[in-house]
Amino acid sequence: MLSAIALHKVVFGLVFIMAFSVGLAAALSGIGLTLVLANHAITWLQQRLEPRRYVAGLVNAIPAIGALVVVAVGLALTAQSLAQL
């Protein structure tokens, strides 16, 4: 918006902000709908897999596995950055 004002194209800046807002609203709505549907799918999956204890343990370990992947990627990126110094 500040660039549009500096270029004396305020209308262009307002249109850009409006387009950005619509895109952001669509993205957040899509993420929300995806999470609701994922919750239903996970609940259904847990109900179907409840008798199988070994699979239920794996399903419960998924968040920890995801966290370990994030930490490993972070450590790899940190090591790569330090190597470039």
PyMOL Python script that loads the backbone (N, CA, C, O; Angstrom):
from pymol import cmd

cmd.read_pdbstr("""\
ATOM      1  N   MET A   1       0.828  -1.183   0.000  1.00  0.00           N
ATOM      2  CA  MET A   1       0.000   0.000   0.000  1.00  0.00           C
ATOM      3  C   MET A   1       0.870   1.244   0.000  1.00  0.00           C
ATOM      4  O   MET A   1       0.569   2.222  -0.683  1.00  0.00           O
ATOM      5  N   LEU A   2       1.958   1.202   0.773  1.00  0.00           N
ATOM      6  CA  LEU A   2       2.833   2.371   0.805  1.00  0.00           C
ATOM      7  C   LEU A   2       3.488   2.625  -0.554  1.00  0.00           C
ATOM      8  O   LEU A   2       3.670   3.775  -0.953  1.00  0.00           O
ATOM      9  N   SER A   3       3.838   1.559  -1.257  1.00  0.00           N
ATOM     10  CA  SER A   3       4.412   1.728  -2.600  1.00  0.00           C
ATOM     11  C   SER A   3       3.389   2.331  -3.549  1.00  0.00           C
ATOM     12  O   SER A   3       3.724   3.189  -4.365  1.00  0.00           O
ATOM     13  N   ALA A   4       2.141   1.884  -3.443  1.00  0.00           N
ATOM     14  CA  ALA A   4       1.085   2.416  -4.309  1.00  0.00           C
ATOM     15  C   ALA A   4       0.853   3.892  -4.022  1.00  0.00           C
ATOM     16  O   ALA A   4       0.623   4.679  -4.941  1.00  0.00           O
ATOM     17  N   ILE A   5       0.912   4.268  -2.753  1.00  0.00           N
ATOM     18  CA  ILE A   5       0.737   5.683  -2.403  1.00  0.00           C
ATOM     19  C   ILE A   5       1.909   6.497  -2.948  1.00  0.00           C
ATOM     20  O   ILE A   5       1.716   7.594  -3.472  1.00  0.00           O
ATOM     21  N   ALA A   6       3.129   5.958  -2.824  1.00  0.00           N
ATOM     22  CA  ALA A   6       4.306   6.666  -3.314  1.00  0.00           C
ATOM     23  C   ALA A   6       4.253   6.847  -4.831  1.00  0.00           C
ATOM     24  O   ALA A   6       4.754   7.841  -5.358  1.00  0.00           O
ATOM     25  N   LEU A   7       3.648   5.887  -5.532  1.00  0.00           N
ATOM     26  CA  LEU A   7       3.530   5.971  -6.992  1.00  0.00           C
ATOM     27  C   LEU A   7       2.259   6.695  -7.425  1.00  0.00           C
ATOM     28  O   LEU A   7       1.968   6.779  -8.618  1.00  0.00           O
ATOM     29  N   HIS A   8       1.505   7.214  -6.465  1.00  0.00           N
ATOM     30  CA  HIS A   8       0.251   7.916  -6.722  1.00  0.00           C
ATOM     31  C   HIS A   8      -0.767   7.011  -7.426  1.00  0.00           C
ATOM     32  O   HIS A   8      -1.504   7.456  -8.306  1.00  0.00           O
ATOM     33  N   LYS A   9      -0.793   5.750  -7.029  1.00  0.00           N
ATOM     34  CA  LYS A   9      -1.760   4.782  -7.564  1.00  0.00           C
ATOM     35  C   LYS A   9      -2.485   4.131  -6.391  1.00  0.00           C
ATOM     36  O   LYS A   9      -2.349   2.931  -6.153  1.00  0.00           O
ATOM     37  N   VAL A  10      -3.238   4.915  -5.678  1.00  0.00           N
ATOM     38  CA  VAL A  10      -3.910   4.448  -4.471  1.00  0.00           C
ATOM     39  C   VAL A  10      -4.946   3.376  -4.794  1.00  0.00           C
ATOM     40  O   VAL A  10      -5.094   2.410  -4.047  1.00  0.00           O
ATOM     41  N   VAL A  11      -5.654   3.543  -5.892  1.00  0.00           N
ATOM     42  CA  VAL A  11      -6.679   2.563  -6.271  1.00  0.00           C
ATOM     43  C   VAL A  11      -6.034   1.198  -6.513  1.00  0.00           C
ATOM     44  O   VAL A  11      -6.576   0.169  -6.109  1.00  0.00           O
ATOM     45  N   PHE A  12      -4.883   1.196  -7.169  1.00  0.00           N
ATOM     46  CA  PHE A  12      -4.169  -0.062  -7.400  1.00  0.00           C
ATOM     47  C   PHE A  12      -3.806  -0.716  -6.063  1.00  0.00           C
ATOM     48  O   PHE A  12      -3.939  -1.930  -5.911  1.00  0.00           O
ATOM     49  N   GLY A  13      -3.356   0.070  -5.113  1.00  0.00           N
ATOM     50  CA  GLY A  13      -3.016  -0.456  -3.789  1.00  0.00           C
ATOM     51  C   GLY A  13      -4.223  -1.035  -3.080  1.00  0.00           C
ATOM     52  O   GLY A  13      -4.123  -2.089  -2.453  1.00  0.00           O
ATOM     53  N   LEU A  14      -5.360  -0.366  -3.168  1.00  0.00           N
ATOM     54  CA  LEU A  14      -6.585  -0.869  -2.541  1.00  0.00           C
ATOM     55  C   LEU A  14      -7.047  -2.165  -3.185  1.00  0.00           C
ATOM     56  O   LEU A  14      -7.484  -3.085  -2.493  1.00  0.00           O
ATOM     57  N   VAL A  15      -6.951  -2.241  -4.515  1.00  0.00           N
ATOM     58  CA  VAL A  15      -7.323  -3.479  -5.216  1.00  0.00           C
ATOM     59  C   VAL A  15      -6.383  -4.609  -4.802  1.00  0.00           C
ATOM     60  O   VAL A  15      -6.819  -5.741  -4.598  1.00  0.00           O
ATOM     61  N   PHE A  16      -5.102  -4.300  -4.680  1.00  0.00           N
ATOM     62  CA  PHE A  16      -4.130  -5.312  -4.270  1.00  0.00           C
ATOM     63  C   PHE A  16      -4.437  -5.814  -2.861  1.00  0.00           C
ATOM     64  O   PHE A  16      -4.375  -7.018  -2.609  1.00  0.00           O
ATOM     65  N   ILE A  17      -4.764  -4.915  -1.947  1.00  0.00           N
ATOM     66  CA  ILE A  17      -5.099  -5.314  -0.572  1.00  0.00           C
ATOM     67  C   ILE A  17      -6.373  -6.142  -0.547  1.00  0.00           C
ATOM     68  O   ILE A  17      -6.468  -7.108   0.209  1.00  0.00           O
ATOM     69  N   MET A  18      -7.352  -5.776  -1.364  1.00  0.00           N
ATOM     70  CA  MET A  18      -8.592  -6.532  -1.413  1.00  0.00           C
ATOM     71  C   MET A  18      -8.349  -7.945  -1.961  1.00  0.00           C
ATOM     72  O   MET A  18      -8.887  -8.916  -1.430  1.00  0.00           O
ATOM     73  N   ALA A  19      -7.546  -8.059  -3.012  1.00  0.00           N
ATOM     74  CA  ALA A  19      -7.237  -9.370  -3.575  1.00  0.00           C
ATOM     75  C   ALA A  19      -6.469 -10.218  -2.563  1.00  0.00           C
ATOM     76  O   ALA A  19      -6.720 -11.417  -2.441  1.00  0.00           O
ATOM     77  N   PHE A  20      -5.544  -9.610  -1.846  1.00  0.00           N
ATOM     78  CA  PHE A  20      -4.787 -10.325  -0.826  1.00  0.00           C
ATOM     79  C   PHE A  20      -5.723 -10.812   0.278  1.00  0.00           C
ATOM     80  O   PHE A  20      -5.595 -11.946   0.740  1.00  0.00           O
ATOM     81  N   SER A  21      -6.649  -9.979   0.697  1.00  0.00           N
ATOM     82  CA  SER A  21      -7.585 -10.349   1.760  1.00  0.00           C
ATOM     83  C   SER A  21      -8.490 -11.497   1.334  1.00  0.00           C
ATOM     84  O   SER A  21      -8.744 -12.413   2.116  1.00  0.00           O
ATOM     85  N   VAL A  22      -8.976 -11.452   0.101  1.00  0.00           N
ATOM     86  CA  VAL A  22      -9.828 -12.541  -0.403  1.00  0.00           C
ATOM     87  C   VAL A  22      -9.029 -13.843  -0.476  1.00  0.00           C
ATOM     88  O   VAL A  22      -9.535 -14.903  -0.109  1.00  0.00           O
ATOM     89  N   GLY A  23      -7.801 -13.768  -0.943  1.00  0.00           N
ATOM     90  CA  GLY A  23      -6.963 -14.962  -1.001  1.00  0.00           C
ATOM     91  C   GLY A  23      -6.663 -15.521   0.375  1.00  0.00           C
ATOM     92  O   GLY A  23      -6.676 -16.737   0.570  1.00  0.00           O
ATOM     93  N   LEU A  24      -6.392 -14.648   1.329  1.00  0.00           N
ATOM     94  CA  LEU A  24      -6.120 -15.089   2.689  1.00  0.00           C
ATOM     95  C   LEU A  24      -7.350 -15.739   3.307  1.00  0.00           C
ATOM     96  O   LEU A  24      -7.247 -16.773   3.967  1.00  0.00           O
ATOM     97  N   ALA A  25      -8.515 -15.131   3.091  1.00  0.00           N
ATOM     98  CA  ALA A  25      -9.755 -15.706   3.611  1.00  0.00           C
ATOM     99  C   ALA A  25     -10.019 -17.079   2.996  1.00  0.00           C
ATOM    100  O   ALA A  25     -10.435 -18.003   3.694  1.00  0.00           O
ATOM    101  N   ALA A  26      -9.779 -17.211   1.700  1.00  0.00           N
ATOM    102  CA  ALA A  26      -9.986 -18.507   1.041  1.00  0.00           C
ATOM    103  C   ALA A  26      -9.014 -19.554   1.582  1.00  0.00           C
ATOM    104  O   ALA A  26      -9.400 -20.699   1.817  1.00  0.00           O
ATOM    105  N   ALA A  27      -7.759 -19.163   1.780  1.00  0.00           N
ATOM    106  CA  ALA A  27      -6.769 -20.112   2.290  1.00  0.00           C
ATOM    107  C   ALA A  27      -7.112 -20.561   3.708  1.00  0.00           C
ATOM    108  O   ALA A  27      -7.041 -21.752   4.013  1.00  0.00           O
ATOM    109  N   LEU A  28      -7.483 -19.623   4.572  1.00  0.00           N
ATOM    110  CA  LEU A  28      -7.826 -19.982   5.947  1.00  0.00           C
ATOM    111  C   LEU A  28      -9.096 -20.817   6.014  1.00  0.00           C
ATOM    112  O   LEU A  28      -9.191 -21.736   6.828  1.00  0.00           O
ATOM    113  N   SER A  29     -10.068 -20.509   5.170  1.00  0.00           N
ATOM    114  CA  SER A  29     -11.289 -21.312   5.127  1.00  0.00           C
ATOM    115  C   SER A  29     -10.985 -22.722   4.641  1.00  0.00           C
ATOM    116  O   SER A  29     -11.516 -23.695   5.177  1.00  0.00           O
ATOM    117  N   GLY A  30     -10.140 -22.833   3.637  1.00  0.00           N
ATOM    118  CA  GLY A  30      -9.748 -24.151   3.137  1.00  0.00           C
ATOM    119  C   GLY A  30      -9.016 -24.970   4.182  1.00  0.00           C
ATOM    120  O   GLY A  30      -9.247 -26.173   4.308  1.00  0.00           O
ATOM    121  N   ILE A  31      -8.135 -24.324   4.932  1.00  0.00           N
ATOM    122  CA  ILE A  31      -7.415 -25.030   5.999  1.00  0.00           C
ATOM    123  C   ILE A  31      -8.387 -25.490   7.075  1.00  0.00           C
ATOM    124  O   ILE A  31      -8.287 -26.614   7.565  1.00  0.00           O
ATOM    125  N   GLY A  32      -9.331 -24.622   7.444  1.00  0.00           N
ATOM    126  CA  GLY A  32     -10.324 -24.998   8.451  1.00  0.00           C
ATOM    127  C   GLY A  32     -11.169 -26.172   8.008  1.00  0.00           C
ATOM    128  O   GLY A  32     -11.388 -27.105   8.780  1.00  0.00           O
ATOM    129  N   LEU A  33     -11.652 -26.139   6.762  1.00  0.00           N
ATOM    130  CA  LEU A  33     -12.448 -27.255   6.250  1.00  0.00           C
ATOM    131  C   LEU A  33     -11.636 -28.541   6.178  1.00  0.00           C
ATOM    132  O   LEU A  33     -12.146 -29.621   6.474  1.00  0.00           O
ATOM    133  N   THR A  34     -10.385 -28.422   5.788  1.00  0.00           N
ATOM    134  CA  THR A  34      -9.517 -29.596   5.730  1.00  0.00           C
ATOM    135  C   THR A  34      -9.329 -30.207   7.112  1.00  0.00           C
ATOM    136  O   THR A  34      -9.357 -31.429   7.257  1.00  0.00           O
ATOM    137  N   LEU A  35      -9.138 -29.372   8.126  1.00  0.00           N
ATOM    138  CA  LEU A  35      -8.966 -29.887   9.484  1.00  0.00           C
ATOM    139  C   LEU A  35     -10.238 -30.553   9.996  1.00  0.00           C
ATOM    140  O   LEU A  35     -10.167 -31.579  10.673  1.00  0.00           O
ATOM    141  N   VAL A  36     -11.401 -29.984   9.682  1.00  0.00           N
ATOM    142  CA  VAL A  36     -12.654 -30.606  10.115  1.00  0.00           C
ATOM    143  C   VAL A  36     -12.820 -31.961   9.451  1.00  0.00           C
ATOM    144  O   VAL A  36     -13.174 -32.936  10.114  1.00  0.00           O
ATOM    145  N   LEU A  37     -12.570 -32.034   8.154  1.00  0.00           N
ATOM    146  CA  LEU A  37     -12.694 -33.309   7.446  1.00  0.00           C
ATOM    147  C   LEU A  37     -11.652 -34.312   7.926  1.00  0.00           C
ATOM    148  O   LEU A  37     -11.938 -35.504   8.036  1.00  0.00           O
ATOM    149  N   ALA A  38     -10.449 -33.835   8.209  1.00  0.00           N
ATOM    150  CA  ALA A  38      -9.403 -34.730   8.711  1.00  0.00           C
ATOM    151  C   ALA A  38      -9.788 -35.271  10.082  1.00  0.00           C
ATOM    152  O   ALA A  38      -9.518 -36.432  10.388  1.00  0.00           O
ATOM    153  N   ASN A  39     -10.416 -34.441  10.906  1.00  0.00           N
ATOM    154  CA  ASN A  39     -10.851 -34.896  12.223  1.00  0.00           C
ATOM    155  C   ASN A  39     -11.864 -36.022  12.090  1.00  0.00           C
ATOM    156  O   ASN A  39     -11.788 -37.021  12.805  1.00  0.00           O
ATOM    157  N   HIS A  40     -12.820 -35.860  11.167  1.00  0.00           N
ATOM    158  CA  HIS A  40     -13.806 -36.919  10.939  1.00  0.00           C
ATOM    159  C   HIS A  40     -13.132 -38.188  10.427  1.00  0.00           C
ATOM    160  O   HIS A  40     -13.474 -39.293  10.849  1.00  0.00           O
ATOM    161  N   ALA A  41     -12.186 -38.027   9.528  1.00  0.00           N
ATOM    162  CA  ALA A  41     -11.499 -39.197   8.968  1.00  0.00           C
ATOM    163  C   ALA A  41     -10.681 -39.908  10.036  1.00  0.00           C
ATOM    164  O   ALA A  41     -10.676 -41.137  10.094  1.00  0.00           O
ATOM    165  N   ILE A  42      -9.997 -39.159  10.873  1.00  0.00           N
ATOM    166  CA  ILE A  42      -9.173 -39.782  11.915  1.00  0.00           C
ATOM    167  C   ILE A  42     -10.060 -40.473  12.947  1.00  0.00           C
ATOM    168  O   ILE A  42      -9.737 -41.567  13.408  1.00  0.00           O
ATOM    169  N   THR A  43     -11.174 -39.840  13.310  1.00  0.00           N
ATOM    170  CA  THR A  43     -12.103 -40.472  14.251  1.00  0.00           C
ATOM    171  C   THR A  43     -12.642 -41.771  13.678  1.00  0.00           C
ATOM    172  O   THR A  43     -12.711 -42.780  14.379  1.00  0.00           O
ATOM    173  N   TRP A  44     -13.019 -41.753  12.420  1.00  0.00           N
ATOM    174  CA  TRP A  44     -13.520 -42.966  11.765  1.00  0.00           C
ATOM    175  C   TRP A  44     -12.443 -44.041  11.733  1.00  0.00           C
ATOM    176  O   TRP A  44     -12.717 -45.214  11.986  1.00  0.00           O
ATOM    177  N   LEU A  45     -11.208 -43.630  11.419  1.00  0.00           N
ATOM    178  CA  LEU A  45     -10.107 -44.587  11.354  1.00  0.00           C
ATOM    179  C   LEU A  45      -9.824 -45.191  12.719  1.00  0.00           C
ATOM    180  O   LEU A  45      -9.572 -46.392  12.823  1.00  0.00           O
ATOM    181  N   GLN A  46      -9.863 -44.380  13.762  1.00  0.00           N
ATOM    182  CA  GLN A  46      -9.612 -44.905  15.105  1.00  0.00           C
ATOM    183  C   GLN A  46     -10.705 -45.877  15.527  1.00  0.00           C
ATOM    184  O   GLN A  46     -10.417 -46.871  16.195  1.00  0.00           O
ATOM    185  N   GLN A  47     -11.940 -45.614  15.155  1.00  0.00           N
ATOM    186  CA  GLN A  47     -13.023 -46.526  15.504  1.00  0.00           C
ATOM    187  C   GLN A  47     -12.866 -47.857  14.788  1.00  0.00           C
ATOM    188  O   GLN A  47     -13.153 -48.911  15.355  1.00  0.00           O
ATOM    189  N   ARG A  48     -12.412 -47.809  13.549  1.00  0.00           N
ATOM    190  CA  ARG A  48     -12.235 -49.060  12.796  1.00  0.00           C
ATOM    191  C   ARG A  48     -11.034 -49.851  13.266  1.00  0.00           C
ATOM    192  O   ARG A  48     -11.044 -51.080  13.209  1.00  0.00           O
ATOM    193  N   LEU A  49      -9.989 -49.165  13.733  1.00  0.00           N
ATOM    194  CA  LEU A  49      -8.752 -49.834  14.113  1.00  0.00           C
ATOM    195  C   LEU A  49      -8.653 -50.116  15.604  1.00  0.00           C
ATOM    196  O   LEU A  49      -7.633 -50.633  16.059  1.00  0.00           O
ATOM    197  N   GLU A  50      -9.682 -49.791  16.375  1.00  0.00           N
ATOM    198  CA  GLU A  50      -9.623 -49.957  17.823  1.00  0.00           C
ATOM    199  C   GLU A  50      -9.310 -51.393  18.253  1.00  0.00           C
ATOM    200  O   GLU A  50      -8.518 -51.572  19.177  1.00  0.00           O
ATOM    201  N   PRO A  51      -9.889 -52.419  17.632  1.00  0.00           N
ATOM    202  CA  PRO A  51      -9.561 -53.782  18.065  1.00  0.00           C
ATOM    203  C   PRO A  51      -8.087 -54.144  17.827  1.00  0.00           C
ATOM    204  O   PRO A  51      -7.538 -55.000  18.520  1.00  0.00           O
ATOM    205  N   ARG A  52      -7.469 -53.509  16.874  1.00  0.00           N
ATOM    206  CA  ARG A  52      -6.082 -53.826  16.553  1.00  0.00           C
ATOM    207  C   ARG A  52      -5.172 -52.898  17.355  1.00  0.00           C
ATOM    208  O   ARG A  52      -4.899 -51.776  16.929  1.00  0.00           O
ATOM    209  N   ARG A  53      -4.714 -53.350  18.486  1.00  0.00           N
ATOM    210  CA  ARG A  53      -3.964 -52.516  19.415  1.00  0.00           C
ATOM    211  C   ARG A  53      -2.638 -52.039  18.823  1.00  0.00           C
ATOM    212  O   ARG A  53      -2.213 -50.915  19.093  1.00  0.00           O
ATOM    213  N   TYR A  54      -1.985 -52.869  18.028  1.00  0.00           N
ATOM    214  CA  TYR A  54      -0.691 -52.468  17.482  1.00  0.00           C
ATOM    215  C   TYR A  54      -0.825 -51.292  16.523  1.00  0.00           C
ATOM    216  O   TYR A  54       0.074 -50.454  16.453  1.00  0.00           O
ATOM    217  N   VAL A  55      -1.914 -51.215  15.793  1.00  0.00           N
ATOM    218  CA  VAL A  55      -2.127 -50.102  14.873  1.00  0.00           C
ATOM    219  C   VAL A  55      -2.527 -48.851  15.658  1.00  0.00           C
ATOM    220  O   VAL A  55      -2.124 -47.744  15.301  1.00  0.00           O
ATOM    221  N   ALA A  56      -3.312 -49.018  16.718  1.00  0.00           N
ATOM    222  CA  ALA A  56      -3.701 -47.878  17.537  1.00  0.00           C
ATOM    223  C   ALA A  56      -2.470 -47.237  18.160  1.00  0.00           C
ATOM    224  O   ALA A  56      -2.403 -46.012  18.262  1.00  0.00           O
ATOM    225  N   GLY A  57      -1.500 -48.033  18.575  1.00  0.00           N
ATOM    226  CA  GLY A  57      -0.254 -47.484  19.115  1.00  0.00           C
ATOM    227  C   GLY A  57       0.502 -46.693  18.074  1.00  0.00           C
ATOM    228  O   GLY A  57       1.085 -45.654  18.384  1.00  0.00           O
ATOM    229  N   LEU A  58       0.500 -47.172  16.840  1.00  0.00           N
ATOM    230  CA  LEU A  58       1.161 -46.451  15.755  1.00  0.00           C
ATOM    231  C   LEU A  58       0.453 -45.141  15.454  1.00  0.00           C
ATOM    232  O   LEU A  58       1.103 -44.125  15.212  1.00  0.00           O
ATOM    233  N   VAL A  59      -0.873 -45.156  15.467  1.00  0.00           N
ATOM    234  CA  VAL A  59      -1.642 -43.938  15.222  1.00  0.00           C
ATOM    235  C   VAL A  59      -1.360 -42.908  16.315  1.00  0.00           C
ATOM    236  O   VAL A  59      -1.279 -41.712  16.036  1.00  0.00           O
ATOM    237  N   ASN A  60      -1.212 -43.366  17.549  1.00  0.00           N
ATOM    238  CA  ASN A  60      -0.911 -42.452  18.643  1.00  0.00           C
ATOM    239  C   ASN A  60       0.515 -41.922  18.563  1.00  0.00           C
ATOM    240  O   ASN A  60       0.805 -40.868  19.130  1.00  0.00           O
ATOM    241  N   ALA A  61       1.405 -42.618  17.879  1.00  0.00           N
ATOM    242  CA  ALA A  61       2.795 -42.187  17.770  1.00  0.00           C
ATOM    243  C   ALA A  61       3.025 -41.219  16.607  1.00  0.00           C
ATOM    244  O   ALA A  61       4.109 -40.647  16.496  1.00  0.00           O
ATOM    245  N   ILE A  62       2.050 -41.029  15.758  1.00  0.00           N
ATOM    246  CA  ILE A  62       2.219 -40.174  14.577  1.00  0.00           C
ATOM    247  C   ILE A  62       2.631 -38.745  14.942  1.00  0.00           C
ATOM    248  O   ILE A  62       3.524 -38.210  14.285  1.00  0.00           O
ATOM    249  N   PRO A  63       2.036 -38.091  15.953  1.00  0.00           N
ATOM    250  CA  PRO A  63       2.492 -36.732  16.289  1.00  0.00           C
ATOM    251  C   PRO A  63       3.961 -36.685  16.710  1.00  0.00           C
ATOM    252  O   PRO A  63       4.678 -35.753  16.346  1.00  0.00           O
ATOM    253  N   ALA A  64       4.409 -37.671  17.467  1.00  0.00           N
ATOM    254  CA  ALA A  64       5.810 -37.700  17.894  1.00  0.00           C
ATOM    255  C   ALA A  64       6.732 -37.924  16.697  1.00  0.00           C
ATOM    256  O   ALA A  64       7.808 -37.330  16.622  1.00  0.00           O
ATOM    257  N   ILE A  65       6.320 -38.764  15.780  1.00  0.00           N
ATOM    258  CA  ILE A  65       7.127 -39.005  14.578  1.00  0.00           C
ATOM    259  C   ILE A  65       7.210 -37.732  13.739  1.00  0.00           C
ATOM    260  O   ILE A  65       8.274 -37.395  13.220  1.00  0.00           O
ATOM    261  N   GLY A  66       6.101 -37.035  13.610  1.00  0.00           N
ATOM    262  CA  GLY A  66       6.093 -35.765  12.870  1.00  0.00           C
ATOM    263  C   GLY A  66       7.002 -34.736  13.518  1.00  0.00           C
ATOM    264  O   GLY A  66       7.718 -34.012  12.826  1.00  0.00           O
ATOM    265  N   ALA A  67       6.977 -34.667  14.850  1.00  0.00           N
ATOM    266  CA  ALA A  67       7.849 -33.723  15.558  1.00  0.00           C
ATOM    267  C   ALA A  67       9.312 -34.077  15.344  1.00  0.00           C
ATOM    268  O   ALA A  67      10.143 -33.186  15.164  1.00  0.00           O
ATOM    269  N   LEU A  68       9.635 -35.352  15.360  1.00  0.00           N
ATOM    270  CA  LEU A  68      11.017 -35.770  15.121  1.00  0.00           C
ATOM    271  C   LEU A  68      11.476 -35.424  13.706  1.00  0.00           C
ATOM    272  O   LEU A  68      12.631 -35.050  13.503  1.00  0.00           O
ATOM    273  N   VAL A  69      10.589 -35.547  12.741  1.00  0.00           N
ATOM    274  CA  VAL A  69      10.927 -35.181  11.364  1.00  0.00           C
ATOM    275  C   VAL A  69      11.208 -33.679  11.268  1.00  0.00           C
ATOM    276  O   VAL A  69      12.162 -33.265  10.609  1.00  0.00           O
ATOM    277  N   VAL A  70      10.376 -32.866  11.927  1.00  0.00           N
ATOM    278  CA  VAL A  70      10.574 -31.418  11.900  1.00  0.00           C
ATOM    279  C   VAL A  70      11.914 -31.053  12.553  1.00  0.00           C
ATOM    280  O   VAL A  70      12.651 -30.217  12.030  1.00  0.00           O
ATOM    281  N   VAL A  71      12.225 -31.675  13.684  1.00  0.00           N
ATOM    282  CA  VAL A  71      13.494 -31.405  14.364  1.00  0.00           C
ATOM    283  C   VAL A  71      14.668 -31.841  13.492  1.00  0.00           C
ATOM    284  O   VAL A  71      15.665 -31.126  13.398  1.00  0.00           O
ATOM    285  N   ALA A  72      14.560 -33.006  12.853  1.00  0.00           N
ATOM    286  CA  ALA A  72      15.649 -33.495  12.003  1.00  0.00           C
ATOM    287  C   ALA A  72      15.894 -32.559  10.815  1.00  0.00           C
ATOM    288  O   ALA A  72      17.041 -32.271  10.472  1.00  0.00           O
ATOM    289  N   VAL A  73      14.820 -32.090  10.197  1.00  0.00           N
ATOM    290  CA  VAL A  73      14.971 -31.161   9.075  1.00  0.00           C
ATOM    291  C   VAL A  73      15.594 -29.856   9.557  1.00  0.00           C
ATOM    292  O   VAL A  73      16.462 -29.295   8.888  1.00  0.00           O
ATOM    293  N   GLY A  74      15.154 -29.375  10.711  1.00  0.00           N
ATOM    294  CA  GLY A  74      15.726 -28.150  11.273  1.00  0.00           C
ATOM    295  C   GLY A  74      17.206 -28.292  11.575  1.00  0.00           C
ATOM    296  O   GLY A  74      17.994 -27.389  11.294  1.00  0.00           O
ATOM    297  N   LEU A  75      17.584 -29.427  12.146  1.00  0.00           N
ATOM    298  CA  LEU A  75      19.001 -29.665  12.431  1.00  0.00           C
ATOM    299  C   LEU A  75      19.819 -29.774  11.148  1.00  0.00           C
ATOM    300  O   LEU A  75      20.945 -29.280  11.088  1.00  0.00           O
ATOM    301  N   ALA A  76      19.266 -30.411  10.127  1.00  0.00           N
ATOM    302  CA  ALA A  76      19.964 -30.540   8.853  1.00  0.00           C
ATOM    303  C   ALA A  76      20.167 -29.168   8.209  1.00  0.00           C
ATOM    304  O   ALA A  76      21.244 -28.878   7.688  1.00  0.00           O
ATOM    305  N   LEU A  77      19.139 -28.331   8.243  1.00  0.00           N
ATOM    306  CA  LEU A  77      19.262 -26.988   7.673  1.00  0.00           C
ATOM    307  C   LEU A  77      20.250 -26.143   8.456  1.00  0.00           C
ATOM    308  O   LEU A  77      21.003 -25.363   7.873  1.00  0.00           O
ATOM    309  N   THR A  78      20.252 -26.295   9.778  1.00  0.00           N
ATOM    310  CA  THR A  78      21.207 -25.562  10.615  1.00  0.00           C
ATOM    311  C   THR A  78      22.638 -26.000  10.303  1.00  0.00           C
ATOM    312  O   THR A  78      23.536 -25.169  10.164  1.00  0.00           O
ATOM    313  N   ALA A  79      22.838 -27.321  10.195  1.00  0.00           N
ATOM    314  CA  ALA A  79      24.187 -27.827   9.880  1.00  0.00           C
ATOM    315  C   ALA A  79      24.643 -27.347   8.510  1.00  0.00           C
ATOM    316  O   ALA A  79      25.807 -26.990   8.333  1.00  0.00           O
ATOM    317  N   GLN A  80      23.742 -27.336   7.550  1.00  0.00           N
ATOM    318  CA  GLN A  80      24.093 -26.868   6.213  1.00  0.00           C
ATOM    319  C   GLN A  80      24.456 -25.380   6.228  1.00  0.00           C
ATOM    320  O   GLN A  80      25.396 -24.952   5.558  1.00  0.00           O
ATOM    321  N   SER A  81      23.703 -24.608   6.996  1.00  0.00           N
ATOM    322  CA  SER A  81      23.997 -23.166   7.084  1.00  0.00           C
ATOM    323  C   SER A  81      25.324 -22.933   7.761  1.00  0.00           C
ATOM    324  O   SER A  81      26.092 -22.076   7.326  1.00  0.00           O
ATOM    325  N   LEU A  82      25.615 -23.674   8.816  1.00  0.00           N
ATOM    326  CA  LEU A  82      26.885 -23.512   9.510  1.00  0.00           C
ATOM    327  C   LEU A  82      28.059 -23.942   8.629  1.00  0.00           C
ATOM    328  O   LEU A  82      29.141 -23.359   8.703  1.00  0.00           O
ATOM    329  N   ALA A  83      27.844 -24.957   7.801  1.00  0.00           N
ATOM    330  CA  ALA A  83      28.906 -25.419   6.900  1.00  0.00           C
ATOM    331  C   ALA A  83      29.233 -24.360   5.852  1.00  0.00           C
ATOM    332  O   ALA A  83      30.375 -24.277   5.400  1.00  0.00           O
ATOM    333  N   GLN A  84      28.262 -23.557   5.460  1.00  0.00           N
ATOM    334  CA  GLN A  84      28.488 -22.526   4.457  1.00  0.00           C
ATOM    335  C   GLN A  84      29.194 -21.306   5.025  1.00  0.00           C
ATOM    336  O   GLN A  84      29.732 -20.495   4.271  1.00  0.00           O
ATOM    337  N   LEU A  85      29.199 -21.167   6.342  1.00  0.00           N
ATOM    338  CA  LEU A  85      29.900 -20.042   6.950  1.00  0.00           C
ATOM    339  C   LEU A  85      31.365 -20.279   6.816  1.00  0.00           C
ATOM    340  O   LEU A  85      32.167 -19.456   7.259  1.00  0.00           O
TER     341      LEU A  85
END
""", "prot")
cmd.dss("prot")
cmd.show_as("cartoon", "prot")
cmd.util.cbc("prot")
cmd.orient("prot")
